[in-house]
Amino acid sequence: MTPELARGIICHKALEDVFELAPPQRTLDNLQNLFRKEWSEKRGNREQQQQQQQQQGEQSANDTGNDSSSESYDSLFRIDDDPLATNNASSSHYDIDAEIEWGKSSLQLLKNYYELEDPRNATPLVREMWVNAKFPADTNESDLSEFVVRGKIDRIDALSSNNHQQGTTILRIIDYKTGKKPNFKYSTATNERIANEQFWKMKVYALVLWKMILQSEAMEEQQMQSQQENQKVDYRYGLSWELRQKLLQNMGCESEQQSHKWSQLLSVDSLRLMYLTSHLDDMAANYNTPPEAVSGKAKYLDFSLNENESMPFLDFLEQMEQEIISIQRQIKALVDIQDPLVWHHCNWKYCSCHEMRARFEPSSVSDQIV
């Protein structure tokens, strides 16, 4: 766990929980208090924990009364006075000043969000939604004919637009970013490459969500048949019953008494990256930011999947599917080699893959990816 990763997790949790409150209660104070509450639970009573560990020796989080979620946050802001000591608790202390500064900067991100979007006026359709879909595997192995792509979408909003066919609801996929918005100050080609990299994960979400929509169509048709033929229906890769009910209610449709052509009722069109801060020299976000500001304002980037005339929506879906199948093939090839040195890890400082790579043992990875 790193401070950057912890900030992202807890900010996301606060932005999820604020919509549990009634609209008038979605104030900035309450949003920031949700952050404080979540951090307090993750942090635990460190002074008491450290005192117990000093008295009892090195113990696991379970032995000292912590849950597993607190244990991973225990190393944050801790300074080991003696790295070679076996009992870290008795030879370390916490940097309280660093924790306070981290907390202030995290609360500033939520203040930035509140200035960008007033949650009292927003009505998300769903938050923190797990999505999953099957893809055909590009392999000759008979026991690996398909694989599953899973992910979690921060938020989906339902929009209506006169530009779409009557009765169609646009689904906007929103992803919160606690990192800085890219500063598009380079050449047109470079700026386009940066934007495409930023939106790539969102495009995968759009493809997976669309596959779930198509699966829901097939699932409902199969359900109608199964009632007559007494067959089982696989509900795992379609939209949840709760989400379908919300969609029908949003569209003013009748309750689910018959199958629906979801692909005609819904459009996965709009992608939005909501950055909670930006570079101070990014004039697109900070044209009126005061000189004494220490962090840039929040800014969102939008991407429409239906406005690219050179790439129709269905062609885009096909291209993304082929990219994902190609990535799966490359991952499978790397795993089959069983050599960590051929894998080029990421350069994100908050990722733990740098530590994990050194611990790799030959032949310790499954020879099959599913």
C-alpha positions in Angstrom: 0.0 0.0 0.0 1.2 3.5 -0.9 -0.2 6.9 0.1 -1.2 7.6 -3.5 -3.1 4.3 -3.8 -4.7 4.8 -0.4 -5.8 8.3 -1.4 -7.4 6.9 -4.6 -9.2 4.1 -2.8 -10.6 6.3 0.0 -11.6 9.2 -2.3 -13.5 6.7 -4.5 -15.3 5.3 -1.4 -16.3 8.8 -0.3 -17.6 9.6 -3.8 -19.6 6.4 -3.8 -21.1 6.8 -0.4 -22.1 10.5 -0.8 -24.8 9.4 -3.2 -26.3 7.3 -0.4 -27.3 10.5 1.3 -30.4 12.5 0.3 -29.5 15.3 -2.2 -29.8 18.1 0.3 -27.3 16.3 2.6 -24.6 15.9 -0.2 -22.6 18.9 1.1 -18.9 19.3 0.8 -18.5 18.9 4.6 -20.4 15.6 4.5 -18.3 14.4 1.5 -15.1 15.2 3.3 -16.3 13.7 6.5 -17.0 10.4 4.6 -13.3 10.5 3.7 -12.3 11.1 7.3 -14.6 8.3 8.5 -13.2 5.8 5.9 -9.6 6.7 6.7 -10.3 6.4 10.5 -11.5 2.9 9.9 -8.6 1.9 7.7 -6.0 3.6 10.0 -7.3 2.2 13.3 -5.8 3.2 16.6 -2.2 3.1 15.7 -0.9 4.3 19.0 -2.7 1.5 20.8 -1.7 -1.0 18.2 2.0 -0.1 18.5 1.9 -0.2 22.2 0.4 -3.7 22.2 2.9 -4.9 19.7 5.8 -3.5 21.7 4.5 -5.4 24.8 3.6 -8.6 23.1 6.2 -8.8 20.3 5.6 -9.1 16.6 2.0 -10.3 16.1 -0.4 -10.5 13.1 -3.2 -8.0 12.6 -5.7 -10.6 13.7 -3.9 -11.2 17.0 -4.1 -7.4 17.8 -7.7 -7.1 17.0 -7.4 -5.6 13.5 -9.2 -6.8 10.4 -7.4 -7.6 7.2 -8.4 -4.4 5.6 -6.5 -2.3 8.3 -3.4 -4.5 8.0 -2.5 -3.3 4.5 -2.7 0.3 5.6 -0.5 -0.2 8.7 2.7 0.6 6.9 1.5 4.0 5.6 3.6 6.9 7.1 5.6 4.5 9.2 9.3 5.0 9.4 11.5 2.1 10.4 14.3 3.3 12.7 16.0 0.0 12.4 15.3 -1.8 9.1 17.0 -5.0 10.3 14.9 -5.3 13.5 12.6 -8.3 13.6 10.0 -6.4 15.6 9.1 -3.4 13.4 6.6 -2.1 15.9 9.2 -1.6 18.6 11.7 0.0 16.2 9.5 2.4 14.2 7.4 5.5 14.5 4.7 7.2 12.4 5.3 10.5 10.6 2.2 12.3 11.8 3.1 15.5 9.9 3.2 13.6 6.6 -0.1 11.9 7.4 -1.7 15.4 8.1 -0.4 16.8 4.8 -1.6 13.7 2.9 -5.1 14.2 4.5 -5.2 17.9 3.6 -4.3 17.2 0.0 -6.8 14.4 -0.2 -9.6 16.7 1.1 -8.6 19.3 -1.4 -9.2 16.8 -4.2 -12.8 16.3 -2.9 -13.2 20.1 -2.8 -12.0 20.3 -6.4 -14.6 17.6 -7.3 -17.4 19.6 -5.6 -16.5 22.7 -7.6 -16.6 20.7 -10.8 -19.9 18.8 -10.1 -22.5 19.4 -7.5 -23.6 15.9 -6.3 -26.9 17.4 -5.1 -27.8 17.7 -8.8 -26.5 14.3 -9.9 -28.4 11.1 -10.0 -26.1 8.1 -10.8 -27.8 5.1 -12.2 -25.3 2.7 -10.6 -22.0 3.0 -8.7 -19.0 0.7 -8.3 -20.5 -1.8 -10.6 -18.6 -5.0 -11.5 -18.8 -5.9 -15.2 -17.7 -9.1 -16.9 -18.0 -10.6 -20.3 -16.7 -13.7 -22.2 -14.2 -13.4 -25.1 -13.1 -16.1 -27.5 -9.6 -17.3 -26.8 -7.1 -17.2 -29.7 -5.6 -20.6 -29.0 -5.5 -24.1 -30.3 -6.0 -25.6 -26.9 -9.3 -27.3 -26.7 -9.7 -26.7 -22.9 -9.2 -22.9 -23.3 -11.9 -21.8 -25.8 -12.8 -18.6 -24.0 -11.7 -16.2 -21.2 -13.5 -13.6 -19.1 -12.6 -9.9 -18.7 -13.8 -8.3 -15.5 -13.6 -4.8 -14.2 -15.3 -2.3 -11.9 -16.9 0.9 -13.3 -16.9 3.8 -10.8 -20.3 5.2 -12.0 -22.8 5.0 -14.8 -25.3 7.8 -15.5 -28.4 7.6 -17.7 -28.8 10.4 -20.1 -31.4 11.3 -22.7 -30.6 13.0 -26.0 -32.7 14.3 -28.9 -29.8 13.3 -31.2 -30.5 9.7 -30.7 -33.5 7.7 -31.9 -36.6 8.2 -29.8 -36.7 6.0 -26.6 -33.0 5.4 -26.5 -31.1 6.0 -23.2 -27.5 7.0 -23.4 -25.3 5.4 -20.7 -22.4 7.5 -19.7 -19.5 5.6 -18.1 -17.6 7.8 -15.5 -14.2 7.1 -14.1 -12.8 9.1 -11.2 -9.1 10.0 -11.4 -7.2 11.2 -8.3 -4.2 11.9 -10.5 -3.6 15.0 -12.6 -5.4 15.6 -15.9 -2.9 15.3 -18.8 -1.7 18.6 -20.0 -2.3 18.6 -23.8 0.5 21.0 -24.6 2.3 18.9 -27.2 1.8 18.2 -31.0 -1.6 17.1 -32.2 -0.3 13.6 -32.8 1.2 13.3 -29.3 -1.9 14.8 -27.7 -4.1 12.3 -29.5 -1.9 9.4 -28.4 -2.1 10.6 -24.8 -5.9 10.9 -25.0 -6.2 7.4 -26.5 -4.1 5.9 -23.7 -6.2 7.7 -21.1 -9.5 6.4 -22.5 -8.4 2.9 -23.4 -9.6 1.3 -20.2 -12.9 3.2 -20.6 -13.3 1.8 -24.1 -12.8 -1.7 -22.6 -15.6 -1.0 -20.1 -17.8 0.1 -22.9 -17.2 -3.1 -24.9 -17.8 -5.3 -21.8 -20.9 -3.4 -20.9 -22.3 -3.7 -24.4 -21.6 -7.4 -24.3 -23.6 -7.6 -21.1 -26.5 -5.7 -22.8 -26.5 -8.2 -25.7 -26.3 -11.1 -23.2 -29.3 -9.7 -21.4 -31.3 -9.8 -24.6 -30.4 -13.4 -25.2 -31.0 -14.2 -21.6 -34.5 -12.8 -21.6 -35.4 -14.6 -24.8 -34.0 -17.8 -23.3 -36.0 -17.2 -20.2 -39.2 -17.0 -22.1 -38.4 -20.3 -23.8 -37.2 -21.9 -20.6 -40.6 -21.3 -19.0 -42.1 -23.5 -21.6 -39.3 -26.0 -21.9 -38.2 -26.1 -18.2 -34.6 -25.1 -19.0 -32.0 -23.3 -16.9 -30.9 -19.8 -17.8 -27.3 -18.6 -17.3 -27.6 -15.1 -15.7 -23.9 -14.6 -14.9 -22.9 -12.4 -17.9 -25.9 -10.2 -18.3 -27.1 -7.0 -16.6 -28.3 -7.6 -13.1 -32.1 -7.8 -12.4 -31.8 -4.7 -10.2 -30.1 -2.7 -13.0 -32.6 -3.7 -15.6 -35.4 -2.6 -13.3 -33.7 0.8 -12.8 -33.3 1.2 -16.6 -36.9 0.3 -17.2 -38.0 2.8 -14.6 -35.7 5.5 -16.0 -37.2 4.9 -19.5 -40.8 4.8 -18.2 -41.3 1.3 -19.4 -43.4 -1.5 -18.0 -42.0 -3.9 -15.6 -40.1 -6.9 -17.0 -42.9 -9.0 -18.2 -41.4 -9.7 -21.6 -38.1 -9.7 -23.3 -36.6 -6.4 -24.3 -34.4 -5.3 -27.2 -31.8 -3.8 -24.9 -29.5 -3.0 -27.8 -32.2 -0.7 -29.2 -33.2 0.8 -25.9 -29.6 1.6 -24.7 -26.6 3.3 -26.2 -23.1 3.1 -24.6 -22.1 6.3 -26.1 -20.5 8.7 -23.6 -17.2 8.2 -21.7 -16.1 10.7 -19.0 -12.8 10.8 -17.2 -13.2 13.0 -14.1 -9.8 14.2 -12.9 -9.8 15.7 -9.4 -6.8 17.8 -10.1 -4.6 19.1 -12.9 -1.2 20.7 -13.6 -1.1 24.3 -12.5 0.3 25.3 -15.9 -2.6 23.7 -17.7 -4.6 26.7 -18.9 -7.5 24.6 -20.1 -8.2 23.8 -16.4 -6.6 26.7 -14.5 -7.2 29.9 -16.6 -8.5 31.7 -13.5 -6.7 29.9 -10.8 -5.1 32.3 -8.2 -1.3 32.5 -8.2 -1.0 31.2 -4.7 -2.8 27.9 -5.5 -0.9 24.8 -4.7 -2.9 22.4 -6.8 -4.8 22.6 -10.1 -8.6 22.4 -10.4 -10.7 19.4 -11.3 -11.5 18.9 -14.9 -13.3 16.2 -17.0 -12.6 14.8 -20.4 -15.4 13.5 -22.6 -15.3 11.0 -25.4 -18.2 10.1 -27.6 -18.2 6.7 -29.3 -20.8 7.7 -31.9 -19.3 10.9 -33.2 -16.4 9.2 -35.1 -17.6 9.0 -38.7 -14.5 7.0 -39.7 -15.1 4.4 -37.0 -18.8 3.4 -36.6 -19.8 2.0 -33.2 -19.9 -1.6 -34.2 -16.6 -1.4 -36.0 -15.1 0.2 -32.8 -16.5 -2.8 -30.8 -14.9 -5.3 -33.1 -11.5 -3.5 -33.1 -11.5 -3.4 -29.2 -12.4 -7.1 -29.1 -9.5 -8.0 -31.3 -7.2 -5.9 -29.2 -8.3 -7.7 -26.0 -7.9 -11.1 -27.6 -4.4 -10.1 -28.8 -3.5 -9.0 -25.2 -4.7 -12.3 -23.8 -2.6 -14.2 -26.3 0.5 -12.2 -25.3 -0.2 -12.8 -21.6 -0.6 -16.5 -22.2 2.7 -16.6 -24.2 4.5 -14.9 -21.3 3.1 -17.2 -18.7 4.1 -20.2 -20.8 7.7 -19.0 -20.8 7.8 -19.0 -17.0 10.6 -16.3 -16.9 10.0 -13.0 -15.1 12.9 -11.3 -17.0 10.9 -11.3 -20.2 8.1 -9.3 -18.7 8.4 -5.5 -18.8 6.6 -4.2 -15.7 4.9 -0.9 -15.4 6.6 2.3 -14.2 3.8 3.4 -11.8 5.4 4.1 -8.4 2.3 3.1 -6.5 2.2 -0.4 -8.1 3.7 -3.3 -6.2 4.7 -5.3 -9.3 8.3 -4.1 -8.8 8.5 -5.8 -5.4 6.7 -8.9 -6.6 8.9 -9.5 -9.7 12.0 -10.3 -7.5 10.0 -12.9 -5.6 9.0 -14.9 -8.8 9.9 -18.6 -8.7 10.2 -20.5 -11.9 7.2 -22.7 -12.7 5.1 -21.1 -10.0 2.6 -19.5 -12.3 -0.4 -21.5 -13.7 0.2 -22.8 -17.1 -3.3 -21.8 -18.1 -5.1 -18.5 -18.1 -8.9 -18.5 -17.8 
